[in-house]
Amino acid sequence: MPESTLDFQTSTADLAVDLSDGVLSVTINRPDSLNSLTTPVIAALADTMESAATDPRVQVVRLGGAGRGFCSGAGISADDMSDSGGVPPDEIILAVNRLIRAITALPHPVVAVVQGPAAGVGVSIALACDIVLASETAFFMLAFTKIGLMPDGGASALVAAAIGRIRAMRMALLAERLSAADAFDAGLVTAVYPAEDFDAEVAKVISTLLRGPVVAYAKTKDAINAATLAELDATLDREYRGQSILLRSADLREGATAFQERRAPNFTDR
């Protein structure tokens, strides 16, 4: 296979990407908002993952967030909402679906490095990865119903595949915050490390993967994902249809306003 001419040695305002010694490090770089996502950032992430799938220089992908958080989901601030009644566009869901498909289809191991909050679609992105490493300071939360939305980014399948239907229902319907320790006990993450040891432990895991069999990894990923995520494509489509309705609801407008005003929402849709 010819050497790829793709250039991963790049950094933008919102996404830092670097390829070194077989490790493609991808870092969401919006620390002021705990790495909330915009459509351009999601599209750039998907571009990077799709490119990595065919680049022979890539052996392992490390996916993380800058600062003290992994990813707080799609932003609901004024800057991140559309101009149409404060409703985020459907395009952001399609962009997320493309990203989730790119991560799960990637033949190389993808390691999620979760040093802090993973919320909303940030949980989906972490669980689409093959290995989820968490600092003891991390937590996981499907916060969608708090603002009148439903889980998306494949969370309906990804969370249930990891922890089972009943726990997934509890996490999604009650929007409970799961500490790193509780997430590990539930089977949501691969390992939890003390904060002071986190970077070193992540490096050890990635080093182990770099020494492993590339083709065997690809075949293993394909087999396990086929067995446990057979309904992922259908789930993404189902979430898109449901979320498209909710994005235009009065409950979302009330939920987003209540979130920004730090008060309990008064949902009225029936």
The 8 nearest C-alpha neighbors of each residue, nearest first, counted from 0:
[[1, 2, 55, 3, 54, 53, 56, 4],
 [2, 0, 3, 55, 4, 54, 56, 53],
 [1, 3, 4, 0, 55, 56, 54, 5],
 [4, 2, 5, 54, 1, 55, 56, 53],
 [3, 5, 6, 2, 54, 1, 7, 56],
 [6, 4, 3, 7, 54, 50, 51, 2],
 [7, 5, 8, 4, 9, 3, 18, 17],
 [6, 8, 17, 9, 18, 16, 5, 23],
 [9, 7, 17, 6, 18, 16, 10, 19],
 [8, 10, 16, 7, 17, 15, 11, 6],
 [9, 11, 15, 16, 14, 12, 8, 17],
 [12, 10, 14, 13, 15, 9, 16, 28],
 [11, 13, 14, 28, 10, 15, 29, 27],
 [14, 12, 28, 11, 29, 27, 40, 15],
 [15, 13, 27, 28, 11, 26, 12, 10],
 [14, 16, 10, 26, 25, 11, 28, 27],
 [17, 15, 25, 9, 10, 24, 7, 8],
 [16, 18, 8, 24, 7, 23, 9, 19],
 [19, 17, 23, 7, 22, 8, 24, 21],
 [18, 20, 22, 21, 17, 23, 24, 8],
 [21, 19, 22, 18, 56, 57, 23, 58],
 [20, 22, 57, 58, 19, 56, 59, 23],
 [23, 21, 59, 19, 18, 20, 60, 24],
 [22, 24, 18, 60, 17, 61, 57, 59],
 [25, 23, 61, 17, 16, 60, 22, 62],
 [24, 26, 16, 62, 15, 61, 23, 63],
 [27, 25, 63, 64, 15, 14, 28, 62],
 [28, 26, 64, 14, 34, 65, 29, 13],
 [27, 29, 13, 14, 65, 30, 26, 34],
 [28, 30, 34, 31, 13, 32, 27, 33],
 [31, 29, 33, 34, 66, 32, 65, 28],
 [30, 32, 29, 33, 34, 66, 35, 28],
 [31, 33, 34, 30, 35, 29, 71, 74],
 [34, 32, 30, 68, 71, 31, 35, 70],
 [35, 33, 29, 70, 30, 32, 71, 27],
 [36, 34, 71, 72, 74, 73, 32, 70],
 [37, 35, 73, 74, 72, 40, 34, 41],
 [36, 38, 40, 39, 73, 41, 79, 74],
 [37, 39, 91, 41, 40, 42, 94, 36],
 [40, 38, 42, 41, 37, 43, 36, 44],
 [41, 39, 43, 37, 42, 38, 36, 44],
 [40, 42, 44, 38, 43, 39, 94, 45],
 [41, 43, 39, 45, 44, 40, 94, 38],
 [44, 42, 46, 40, 41, 45, 39, 47],
 [45, 43, 41, 47, 42, 46, 40, 48],
 [44, 46, 98, 42, 48, 47, 43, 49],
 [47, 45, 43, 49, 44, 48, 42, 50],
 [46, 48, 44, 50, 45, 49, 51, 43],
 [49, 47, 51, 45, 50, 46, 101, 102],
 [48, 50, 46, 52, 51, 47, 101, 45],
 [49, 51, 47, 52, 48, 53, 46, 54],
 [52, 50, 48, 54, 49, 53, 47, 57],
 [51, 53, 105, 49, 50, 54, 106, 48],
 [54, 52, 51, 50, 55, 49, 3, 57],
 [53, 55, 51, 56, 3, 57, 52, 50],
 [56, 54, 57, 53, 2, 3, 0, 58],
 [55, 57, 54, 21, 58, 3, 2, 20],
 [56, 58, 21, 55, 54, 59, 22, 23],
 [59, 57, 21, 107, 22, 209, 56, 60],
 [58, 60, 22, 108, 107, 57, 109, 23],
 [61, 59, 109, 23, 22, 24, 110, 62],
 [60, 62, 24, 110, 109, 25, 23, 111],
 [63, 61, 25, 111, 26, 110, 112, 24],
 [64, 62, 26, 112, 69, 111, 25, 27],
 [63, 65, 69, 27, 26, 68, 28, 34],
 [66, 64, 28, 30, 27, 26, 67, 68],
 [65, 67, 30, 68, 64, 33, 28, 31],
 [66, 68, 115, 114, 65, 33, 30, 69],
 [69, 67, 115, 116, 33, 66, 70, 64],
 [68, 70, 64, 113, 117, 115, 116, 63],
 [71, 69, 34, 121, 117, 72, 35, 68],
 [72, 70, 118, 35, 117, 33, 121, 34],
 [73, 71, 120, 119, 121, 35, 118, 70],
 [72, 74, 36, 35, 37, 75, 120, 71],
 [75, 73, 35, 79, 76, 36, 72, 37],
 [74, 76, 79, 80, 73, 77, 255, 78],
 [77, 75, 79, 78, 74, 80, 259, 255],
 [76, 78, 80, 79, 75, 85, 81, 74],
 [79, 77, 76, 80, 75, 81, 74, 37],
 [80, 78, 74, 76, 77, 75, 37, 81],
 [81, 79, 87, 77, 85, 78, 75, 86],
 [82, 80, 87, 83, 85, 86, 88, 79],
 [81, 83, 85, 84, 80, 86, 87, 77],
 [84, 82, 81, 85, 86, 87, 80, 88],
 [83, 85, 86, 82, 81, 252, 247, 80],
 [84, 86, 80, 83, 81, 82, 87, 252],
 [85, 87, 84, 81, 83, 80, 246, 88],
 [86, 88, 80, 81, 85, 89, 246, 91],
 [89, 87, 90, 91, 86, 81, 80, 246],
 [90, 88, 91, 92, 243, 87, 93, 246],
 [91, 89, 93, 88, 92, 94, 38, 87],
 [90, 92, 94, 38, 89, 93, 88, 95],
 [93, 91, 95, 94, 90, 89, 96, 239],
 [92, 94, 96, 90, 95, 91, 97, 89],
 [93, 95, 91, 97, 92, 96, 42, 90],
 [96, 94, 98, 92, 97, 93, 152, 91],
 [97, 95, 93, 99, 98, 94, 152, 92],
 [96, 98, 94, 100, 95, 99, 101, 93],
 [99, 97, 45, 95, 101, 96, 100, 102],
 [100, 98, 96, 102, 101, 97, 127, 95],
 [99, 101, 97, 103, 98, 102, 104, 96],
 [100, 102, 98, 104, 99, 103, 49, 48],
 [103, 101, 99, 105, 104, 100, 98, 48],
 [102, 104, 100, 105, 101, 127, 99, 128],
 [105, 103, 101, 102, 100, 106, 221, 52],
 [104, 106, 52, 102, 103, 107, 101, 48],
 [107, 105, 217, 104, 52, 108, 220, 216],
 [106, 108, 105, 59, 58, 217, 109, 216],
 [109, 107, 59, 129, 60, 110, 106, 216],
 [108, 110, 60, 128, 129, 61, 59, 107],
 [111, 109, 130, 61, 128, 131, 62, 129],
 [110, 112, 131, 62, 125, 128, 63, 132],
 [113, 111, 63, 132, 62, 114, 110, 133],
 [114, 112, 133, 69, 115, 132, 111, 137],
 [113, 115, 134, 137, 133, 68, 69, 112],
 [137, 116, 114, 68, 67, 69, 136, 113],
 [115, 117, 68, 138, 137, 69, 118, 139],
 [118, 116, 139, 70, 121, 122, 69, 71],
 [117, 119, 71, 140, 121, 122, 72, 139],
 [120, 118, 72, 141, 121, 142, 122, 143],
 [119, 121, 72, 123, 122, 152, 124, 118],
 [120, 122, 72, 70, 118, 117, 124, 119],
 [123, 121, 125, 120, 117, 118, 124, 119],
 [124, 122, 120, 154, 126, 121, 152, 125],
 [123, 125, 121, 127, 122, 126, 120, 99],
 [124, 126, 122, 111, 123, 127, 128, 121],
 [127, 125, 128, 123, 124, 122, 157, 131],
 [126, 128, 124, 125, 103, 123, 99, 102],
 [129, 127, 109, 126, 125, 130, 110, 111],
 [130, 128, 109, 108, 110, 127, 131, 126],
 [129, 131, 110, 128, 189, 111, 132, 109],
 [132, 130, 111, 188, 189, 110, 112, 133],
 [133, 131, 190, 112, 189, 113, 111, 191],
 [134, 132, 113, 191, 114, 137, 190, 112],
 [133, 135, 114, 192, 136, 194, 137, 191],
 [134, 136, 193, 179, 137, 192, 194, 191],
 [137, 135, 134, 115, 114, 194, 138, 179],
 [138, 115, 136, 116, 114, 179, 134, 135],
 [137, 139, 178, 116, 179, 177, 117, 115],
 [140, 138, 117, 177, 118, 176, 116, 122],
 [139, 141, 118, 176, 142, 175, 177, 174],
 [140, 142, 119, 174, 171, 118, 143, 170],
 [141, 143, 174, 119, 145, 140, 144, 118],
 [144, 142, 148, 149, 145, 150, 141, 146],
 [145, 143, 147, 148, 146, 142, 149, 172],
 [144, 146, 143, 142, 147, 254, 174, 148],
 [254, 147, 145, 144, 251, 255, 148, 143],
 [148, 146, 144, 251, 250, 254, 145, 143],
 [147, 149, 143, 144, 146, 245, 251, 242],
 [148, 150, 143, 144, 242, 151, 147, 241],
 [151, 149, 143, 154, 155, 141, 148, 171],
 [152, 150, 153, 154, 238, 149, 120, 155],
 [151, 153, 123, 154, 96, 95, 120, 235],
 [152, 154, 235, 151, 155, 156, 157, 234],
 [155, 153, 157, 123, 156, 158, 151, 152],
 [154, 156, 153, 157, 158, 159, 150, 234],
 [157, 155, 159, 154, 153, 158, 160, 231],
 [156, 158, 154, 160, 159, 153, 155, 126],
 [159, 157, 161, 154, 160, 156, 167, 155],
 [158, 160, 163, 164, 167, 156, 162, 161],
 [161, 159, 157, 158, 156, 163, 162, 227],
 [160, 162, 158, 159, 187, 186, 163, 157],
 [161, 163, 159, 186, 185, 160, 187, 166],
 [164, 162, 159, 166, 165, 160, 167, 161],
 [163, 165, 167, 159, 166, 168, 162, 160],
 [166, 164, 168, 167, 163, 169, 159, 162],
 [165, 167, 169, 168, 164, 163, 170, 162],
 [166, 168, 164, 170, 159, 165, 169, 158],
 [169, 167, 165, 171, 166, 170, 172, 164],
 [170, 168, 166, 167, 172, 173, 171, 165],
 [169, 171, 167, 174, 168, 175, 173, 172],
 [172, 170, 168, 174, 169, 141, 173, 167],
 [171, 173, 169, 174, 168, 170, 144, 175],
 [172, 174, 175, 169, 170, 171, 144, 168],
 [175, 173, 142, 171, 141, 170, 172, 140],
 [176, 174, 173, 170, 140, 177, 141, 169],
 [175, 177, 140, 139, 178, 174, 138, 141],
 [176, 178, 139, 138, 182, 181, 140, 175],
 [179, 177, 138, 181, 180, 182, 137, 139],
 [178, 180, 182, 138, 137, 181, 135, 183],
 [179, 181, 183, 178, 182, 184, 191, 135],
 [182, 180, 184, 178, 183, 179, 177, 185],
 [181, 183, 179, 187, 185, 180, 184, 177],
 [184, 182, 188, 186, 180, 185, 181, 187],
 [183, 185, 181, 182, 186, 180, 187, 188],
 [186, 184, 182, 183, 187, 162, 181, 166],
 [187, 185, 183, 162, 184, 188, 161, 182],
 [186, 188, 182, 161, 185, 183, 162, 189],
 [189, 187, 131, 183, 186, 190, 182, 132],
 [188, 190, 131, 132, 130, 183, 187, 191],
 [191, 189, 132, 188, 133, 183, 192, 131],
 [190, 192, 133, 134, 135, 132, 179, 180],
 [193, 191, 134, 197, 135, 194, 133, 196],
 [194, 192, 196, 135, 195, 134, 197, 191],
 [193, 195, 197, 134, 196, 135, 192, 136],
 [194, 196, 193, 197, 198, 192, 199, 134],
 [197, 195, 193, 194, 199, 198, 200, 192],
 [196, 198, 194, 200, 199, 192, 195, 134],
 [199, 197, 201, 200, 196, 202, 195, 194],
 [198, 200, 202, 201, 197, 196, 203, 195],
 [201, 199, 203, 197, 202, 198, 196, 204],
 [202, 200, 198, 204, 203, 199, 197, 205],
 [201, 203, 199, 205, 200, 204, 206, 198],
 [204, 202, 200, 206, 201, 205, 207, 199],
 [205, 203, 207, 201, 206, 202, 208, 200],
 [204, 206, 208, 202, 207, 203, 209, 201],
 [207, 205, 203, 209, 204, 208, 202, 210],
 [208, 206, 204, 205, 210, 209, 203, 211],
 [209, 207, 205, 211, 210, 206, 204, 59],
 [208, 210, 206, 207, 211, 205, 58, 59],
 [211, 209, 208, 207, 206, 212, 213, 205],
 [210, 212, 208, 209, 213, 207, 216, 215],
 [213, 211, 215, 214, 216, 210, 208, 209],
 [214, 212, 216, 215, 211, 217, 58, 107],
 [215, 213, 217, 216, 212, 218, 106, 219],
 [214, 216, 218, 212, 217, 213, 219, 211],
 [215, 217, 219, 213, 214, 218, 220, 212],
 [216, 218, 106, 214, 220, 215, 219, 107],
 [219, 217, 215, 221, 220, 216, 222, 214],
 [220, 218, 216, 222, 221, 217, 215, 223],
 [221, 219, 217, 223, 222, 218, 224, 216],
 [220, 222, 218, 224, 219, 223, 225, 217],
 [221, 223, 225, 219, 220, 224, 218, 226],
 [224, 222, 226, 220, 225, 221, 227, 219],
 [223, 225, 228, 227, 221, 226, 222, 220],
 [224, 226, 229, 222, 223, 228, 227, 221],
 [225, 227, 223, 224, 228, 229, 222, 221],
 [228, 226, 224, 225, 229, 223, 160, 230],
 [229, 227, 224, 231, 230, 225, 226, 156],
 [228, 230, 225, 231, 227, 226, 224, 232],
 [229, 231, 233, 228, 232, 234, 156, 227],
 [232, 230, 234, 228, 233, 229, 156, 235],
 [231, 233, 235, 234, 230, 236, 229, 100],
 [232, 234, 236, 230, 231, 235, 237, 238],
 [235, 233, 231, 237, 232, 236, 230, 153],
 [234, 236, 238, 153, 232, 237, 233, 239],
 [235, 237, 239, 233, 234, 238, 240, 232],
 [238, 236, 234, 240, 239, 235, 233, 241],
 [239, 237, 241, 235, 240, 236, 151, 242],
 [238, 240, 236, 242, 237, 241, 243, 235],
 [241, 239, 237, 243, 238, 242, 236, 244],
 [242, 240, 238, 244, 243, 239, 237, 245],
 [241, 243, 245, 239, 244, 240, 238, 246],
 [244, 242, 246, 240, 241, 245, 239, 89],
 [245, 243, 242, 241, 246, 247, 248, 240],
 [244, 246, 242, 248, 247, 243, 148, 241],
 [245, 247, 243, 244, 248, 242, 86, 251],
 [248, 246, 245, 244, 86, 249, 243, 251],
 [249, 247, 245, 250, 251, 246, 244, 252],
 [248, 250, 252, 251, 253, 268, 247, 267],
 [249, 251, 253, 248, 266, 147, 252, 254],
 [252, 250, 147, 254, 253, 249, 248, 146],
 [251, 253, 249, 255, 250, 254, 256, 85],
 [252, 254, 250, 256, 251, 255, 257, 249],
 [146, 255, 253, 251, 257, 264, 256, 252],
 [256, 254, 258, 252, 257, 253, 146, 251],
 [255, 257, 253, 259, 258, 254, 260, 252],
 [256, 258, 260, 262, 254, 264, 255, 259],
 [259, 257, 261, 255, 256, 260, 254, 262],
 [258, 260, 256, 257, 261, 255, 76, 262],
 [259, 261, 257, 258, 262, 256, 255, 263],
 [262, 260, 258, 259, 257, 263, 256, 264],
 [261, 263, 257, 260, 264, 258, 259, 256],
 [262, 264, 257, 265, 261, 258, 254, 145],
 [265, 263, 257, 254, 266, 253, 262, 146],
 [264, 266, 267, 263, 253, 254, 250, 257],
 [265, 267, 250, 264, 268, 253, 254, 147],
 [268, 266, 250, 269, 265, 249, 253, 264],
 [269, 267, 250, 266, 249, 248, 147, 251],
 [268, 267, 266, 250, 249, 248, 147, 245]]
